[in-house]
Amino acid sequence: MKTTIYILLICLTVVACSSPKNIPETSFPTQELSVENNDSSEYDLVVFDPRFETFLVTQPYPKEFYSNEFYRNWNQRYCVEWNIRHSNPIRYGDFYETQIPYDSTTDYGLDFNYKLYQYFQFIDKEYGIVLIRRRGR
């Protein structure tokens, strides 16, 4: 009887000390973003999160509310921060899977810049990820 108890305790110890199973580190769904150049002067932003389109159409202001320069300046800042986090997954996790190749010298147009700006607002509001702290927030 004592031998059976010792064997059972050894088995339980071995099972308890075995390495844990891999548990995903983040509860966020993966974010994929793609910049497509349809022709020499037209760009399109593809977001694979199905909630983004709903978020985009529910924005209270039209895209013309701010200028293209406003969106361009903020997108440049957001993309730099995004790409820093993309290049450092150990510190920031694997949420930033895709690098955003945003070139500040290229005129992407108001539609593209508006959508990209709203994408960063979507990440802030839906996932609580603040890329850049802004005044008043």
Sequence and secondary structure as in RCSB ss.txt:
>XXXX:A:sequence
MKTTIYILLICLTVVACSSPKNIPETSFPTQELSVENNDSSEYDLVVFDPRFETFLVTQPYPKEFYSNEFYRNWN
QRYCVEWNIRHSNPIRYGDFYETQIPYDSTTDYGLDFNYKLYQYFQFIDKEYGIVLIRRRGR
>XXXX:A:secstr
 HHHHHHHHHHHHHHHHS      S  S    EEEEE SSS EEEEE  THHHHHHHT SS GGGS HHHHHHHH
HHHHHHHHHHHT HHHH SS  S     TTS   HHHHHHHHHHHHHHHHHH   SS  TT 
